[in-house]
Each structure stands twice: as structure tokens, then as C-alpha cells.
Amino acid sequence: MNSTDVGFTSIEICAGAGGQAIGLHRAGFQHLALVEIDPHAATTLEVNVKHRAGWEWERERCDVLTADVKEFSPAKDLLKSGELLAEHGLDLLAGGVPCPPFSHAGKQLGRDDERDLFPRMLELVKELNPRAVMIENVRGIKDPKFSDYRDWISARLQGGKYRSEDGAEASDPGLGYTVCEWDVLEASNFGVPQLRPRAILVAIRDDILKGLTYKWPTATHEKPVSVAEALGPSMKQRYERYYNGEHDAIAREKHRLWLRMATERHAELEGKGGGGIAPTLVGGSKKHGGADLGPSRAKAAWAKLGVSGLGVANDIELCKAKETHGRDLFREGGPMLTVRQAAIIQGFPDDWEFTGGKTAQYRQVGNAFPPPVAEAVGKSIIDVLRAARKRDAH
């Protein structure tokens, strides 16, 4: 089997609940492996790969691994896809390496944070020799304080000089790649109703890039999609469950109030050149209690959109069964979001399944890479890979 007999393949580490996997799949990549340490998120991946329409190729060939990426060994762990990988090679190694080492919400310890997986990602680049590399992280990685670290990552990929941890100048011969772009994309420019800037590195192997030009994704949406528009149908569905019953009056009142606040907030911000999008969702930490919609500033932003950020609501059926409508829908501060609504805010498809309890599901959603952004970057990479195949076929 040669490269023209198979599509564009990918392996993804730190795959989470599948946000990046969905986007790359839509872009045209076929997943050989999805590696994720969190058992709830890994089960989410397994369930969707097993049952989702359009993922038949992955059902037969994709290894979904619950594993620490530091322990992940492609040579040993790829039981379904190992033979195809050995024969065809790998088109894309992708990963949303952990964000806390570089997040403005944390201590920004960078390379001194034990959760930093950039070194492991680069080890896998050396081992797998993919035709392209995509690494996603928070905007904080682009802060001036991490310039030396970014120089080291770039030098490791494409060769060059950098300043080592002790301040001395050093150099690396590189792994034979060109860092085509390392910049920030804003999710709201791609139809995601949320303020979510992500720093994305794209590197392409030199023999693939030869004579070709990589083009960074451009916005797919001139205007942001508002929370009012994105959540309108699901909010209507939630409140309508209580119409024409004992809670009819308050359900209608609270629904009208939410819609008015979200719509007016969008109009207000649109007049200033923005839009009524959500603040950045966060997954939270396992060390703390139940999930909510983020720090005080985020909760205040949600409040202006008519949403309570103090917790996560039960889904429609459970809300009805447990009679939690007073907390979930009718509270003074507006409705709380369900996990499914949080997933809409992240750009997940409506029918993507999440596993685990409510808090575990919300954390999977909050930590995700929005699929529409991953799709845009994936398409930009495939454009080069496809052009390289066409060039090399002659």
C-alpha cells in the first residue's frame, strides 16, 4: 500500500473528549490513535468512535488508548493501526498539550511545571517522523516570559539557537521541520460563540514543504455567533417542558428574561464592534469541588448574558425527574447551563456523546479545543499534504 491508497492519517495525544479529533476528522484526517489519560474522556472517545456515523474507518483501525502520554509507546501500543503506520508513515501528529503551565489563570511555571508535555511531544515527533505537526495551547505560551522556551521548541523542530535554562546560548540541529506558523487563533472568528484564543503551532517536514507554501487559516465568520443565537433552541426546549403546567407562568417569564438579556447584550457589544459571545469556558481542577463557569470575572460576564455561572444544570430529563427546575431554570440569577449547552458553546456537534457524571462531562467540555478551529487548521495542513502528494506523484 502506498500513500495514494490511504487518506491522510493522524495520531493525537492529549485528545480529551474529542474536540480536536472532530475538527481534524472533518478536515479529512483519519485517526490511527487517540491517546488520553483521563478515563472519562477516553471512554467518551471510545463510545463515539464505536457508534458514530462516518467514523467507520476509525472503528476498524483507530486505537483509543487510556494512557499517560509519557508512557505511550507507538511501537507497542498501536495494535489496530501499527501495521498501517509502519507501511504508510504518519501524516499528522497533533496534540493539545496541557495548558496550566502557561495559563494566565495559573502560576505559569512553564518548563518547571510537571504537567508540561512539550518535551514529550517533541520526543514523539522524533520517533514517528510525521509529515506535519500541530500543537495547541493557551495564548499564554506566547507571553514574553516564555520566549526562551519557544525558541527551544522551534530549534528542536527546525534547528537554530536558543537560550538554555541556565541562560547560556545553545543550539540544536533540529528534526528536519519548518515551523510554518505559531500564532493565536480566536475561536469566535470560526463560528464558536465564545471568547477562546488558542495558540497553535504548525510545523511541516522539510521534504514535504519543499517548493510549497503553507497558508494560515482565515476567519470563516465575519461576525461572531451570539450566545442568544447559539443557545436559543436549547433554552426554548428546556423551558417549554414547563409550559401549560403548574410552572407555566414562571417558565415563560424566565425564558423571556433570559432571551431579552442575551439579545440586548449582543446588541450592545455588537454596537462596539464585538458581540454577545460567552467568556472562556474552563474545565476546572479535579482538586476542587463541582463544576461552575469559571472565576468571578467569567461569572459576571455570564450574568450579563442572563446565565447563572454558579454551577451546571441537570439535563432536561434529569431536571424533570429530580425536580431541580427551581435551581436549574428558575433561579434569580438566570438559568444554569447544561453540559449539552456548554458543548454548544465549544462548537461540538449536537449528537457527540459524553460519558461520566455531570461534573466529569462538564470538565471534558470545558477543557476542549473547539472543533471548528481544529477543522480550519486541519484543512490548512491537508492543503500542503495534498499538494505534496500531487507533486511527488509526477
N, C-alpha and C positions, 0 to 999 in steps of 0.2 A: 504493500500500500504506500503510495507516495502522497505528497502534501496536497495534490489536487483531488485526491479521493476522499478527503475528510474536510470538515468545516474548520473554523478557527477555534482552537481549544484553549481552555483556561484552567488554572488552578488558583483557588482563592484561599488565603489564610485569614484568620480572624473574621470569619464570614458572618457572624452574628445571626440575625433572624432572616437574612437573605436580601436585604435592600440592594446591595451591590450586585449580588447574584442575579436578581431580577433584571436590573438595568443592563448588565452585560449580556444576559440571555436575549433580551430584546434587541440589543445591538447586533447580535449574530454570533456570540460566543457559545460554545458547547463546553459544559463544565466536566472536567475529568475528576476534580476533587473539590470538596468544600470542607474546610477544616475549622472547627470551632470548639473552644474549651468549655463553654457554658452548656451543661446538659439540656436545659430547657430550650435554648436556641438551637442546639444541634438536633433535638427532636423536631422542632419546627421545620428545619431544613429537610429532615428525613420524610416527614409527613407530606410536605409539598412536592418533593421530588418523586415520591411514590405515587401520588394521586393526581398531580396537576396535569391538565391537558396541555399539550405542546412540549412536555418535558420527557417524552418517551425515550429520546436519545440518552438523557441522563439516567433514566431508570435502569437502563441496561449497562451503562458504562461509568457512571459517576460514583466515586467513593465519598460518602458523607461520614466524616470522622469526628468523633468526640475526643479531642486530643489537645494537649498543650502544644502549641506550635514549636516550642523548644524541644519537644520530644518527637515531633513529626519527622518521619523518615520516608521520603517518597519511594526509595528503593524497596522498603519493607512493607509499607502501609497501603500502597495502591494495588489492591487485589483485583478490582474490576478494570482499572484503567492503565495498569502498569505496562502491559504489552503494547497498547496503542501509544503510550507516551514514549516508550523505547523506540518504536518504529517511526513515529511521526515527529517527535520532538514536541516542544510546548510553544504555543503562540503567545500566551499572556500569563504572567504571574502577577496576581493582584492581591491587595490586602489593605484593609483599613486598620493599620496598627494602632494599639491603644492610645487614646487621646490624653489621659490625665497627666502624663509627663510634660505636656506642652500647653495644657488648657489654662486660660486666664482664671478659671474658677478654682484651680488647684495651686500647688506650690511651685509649679514649673521647674521641676528638678532636672528635666531633660534626660541626658545620658546617665545621670546619677539615680534615676528612678528605676527600680527593679522591673517595672512594667514596660520599659522601653524595648520595643521589638524591632527597631530599625536594624540593629546588628544581625538579628536572626533572619530578617527579610533579605539582607544582602548575602548572607550565607546561602540561602536558598536560590538566590539569583545565580550565584557561582555554581551551585550543584545542578540546577535544572537548565541553565543557559537558555531562558525563554527568549523569543524574538522581541518581546516587548514587556515592559514592567509598568505597573500602575500602583502608586502608593497614595492612600488617602489619609488625611489627618486634620486636626483642627487648625484654624487660622493662626493660632499662637506659635506654631512651628516656624512661621515666617517672621517672628519678632526679632529685633536686632540682637537680643541676648543669645539667640541660637545660631547666629551667623557662622561661627566656627564649626558647629556641629553640622550645619547644612553643607558647608564646604567639604567636610569629611565624607558625608554621604555622596555628594556629587563626585568627589575624587575617587571614591571606591568604585563608582559606576563607570566614569569616563576618563579617569586619570587626572592628575593635577595636584596642586599644592593645597595644604590646609594647615591650620594651627592645632597641634595636639593638646591634650588635656593639661599638660604642664606648661603650655604656652610656647613650646618650641615649634619651629616650622618643620613640616614633614611633607612627604609626597607619596602618592600611590600610583602604580601603573594602570590601575583601573581594570574593569572586567570586559571592556570592549563595547561599551554603550555610549550613546549620546543622550544627555538629559535634554530633551526637546523643550520641556516646559515644566516649571514648578511655580504654580501661581494659585490664586484663590478664585473659586467659582462660587457665586451666590445662588443658592437653591431657588429663590423666588424668581430668578431670571429664566427658570426652566419649568415654570408652572407649579412649583411647590409652594403652598400658601404659608410659608414660614421664613423667618429670618434665619438662615443657616449657611454661613460662609464655610467652605471647606477648602483646605489647601491640598492640591493634587499634583503629584509628581508623575510625569510620563517620560520614560526612557525607552529608546528603541536601539536594538543591537546594530552596530555599525554596518555589518554586511547587508542587513535588511534595509536600512535607511539610505544606503548608497544611491546618490542621484535623485532622491525623493525629498519631498518637503512635508513635514508634519504641520497640520493646521489645528490650532487650539479651538475648542468648541465656542460657538457664538450663541447668544441668548435665543431661546425658542419662543419667548413671550415678551412682547413689548411692554405690557402692563402686568403687574402681579395679580395672581388669582387671590381673591379675598377669602378670609375665614367665613364670612357670610355666605359666599357662593359655594365654597367647598363643603361646609357643614350643613348648608340649608336643607338638603333632602333628608339627611340622617336625623337632624334635630326635629324636623317635622314628623318623621316616623316615630321618634321617641315620645313626643308629646301627644300625638294623635291616639296613642294607646289609652289615653285617659280622657279623651273626648266622649261626650254623651254618657258620662257616668257620674259617680259622686264627686269626682275631682275635675269635672268639666271646666268650671269657671276658672280655677287657678291654673289649670293646664293651658288654657287658651291665653290667659293673661301673661303667664311666664314665657310662653312661646313668643308672643308678640313683643314682649320686652327684650328678650334675647335678640330677636331679629332686628329690632329697631336699633339697639345699641351697636350691634356688629355692623349694620349697614351704615349708620351715621359715623361710626369711627372710620370706616373705609372711606367715606366721602370726605371726611375731614383731612385724612392723611393723603388722599389722592390729590386734594387741592394743593398740597405742599410738595407734590411730585413723588409721593410714595403710595402706600396702600395699606389697607387693614389686614395685614398678614399676622401670623402668630409669632410670638417670640420663640427663641430656640428651645426646642424640647430637649430635656436631659433625661438620661436613664436612671440617674441616681446611683447610690452605692449600696451593696449588699450589707454593709456595716450599719446602715441606718434602717429606720422603720419602713412603713408603707410608702408607696409612690405618690408624688404630687407633681405639679407642673413647674417646679424649679424654685429658684431663690426669690426673694421679695420683689425684686425689680420685674421678674418674669410674671409673677402673680399679679402685680399691679397692671402690667400690660394686658394680661388676660381679662382682668376686671373691666377694663375699658372696652373690651370686646364682648362683655356680657357673660363671661365664663368664670366660674369659681376654680381657682387653681389649687385648692386645699387638699385635693385627693383625686382619685379616679373612680368613676361611677361603675356600677354593675351594668352589664349589657342589658338589652331590652327585656329579654325573657327572665333573667335572674332578678332584675329590678321589680318586675311584676310579681314573681313568685315570692320574693323575700320582703316585698312591700317597702322598698327603700326609696320610693319616689320622693319622699319628703327631703331626704338628704341629696339624692342624685339629681333631681329636676326642679324642685320647688323651693329650694333654699333662698335666703335673702340675697346672696351674692351671685345668683345665677346658676345654671346647670353645671355640673362637673362633666368632663369628657369621659366617654367610654374608651376602652382600648381601641376599638374599631375606629372611633373618631380620631384618636391620636395617630393611628396608622394612616388615615386620610391626610392629616396634616404633614406626614412624612412622605406622602406620594406613593404609598403602597397600593396595589390593586385591591378592590373591594373583597375579592374572594381568596386572598392569601390567608392561610390558616396559621394561627399562633397557638402554641401549647404551653402548658403550665398554668399556675394560678394567675389571678388578675395582676398582682404585683410583678411576677416574673414576666408575664406577657408585656406589661407596660414598659419594663426595663429593656426588653428586646426592641420594642418600637422606639423608645427614646434614644437608644444608642445607635440607631441605624443610619446608614448612608442613603439618602433619598434616591430611589430607583431612577427617576428621570435624569438626575445629574450623572449617575453612573452610566446610563444609556448614552448620553451625549458624549462622554469621554470615551466610552467603548467604541462608538461609531467613528470617532476621530482616529482611534488606533487602528481599527479594521480598515479604514481607508488606505492607510500606509501598507498594512499587511497584504491587502488585496492587490495594490499596485506593485508590490514587490514580487508577489507570485506571478503576476502577468509579465513583469519584466524578465524574471528568471525562467519563464516557460519558453522564451524565444532563444 
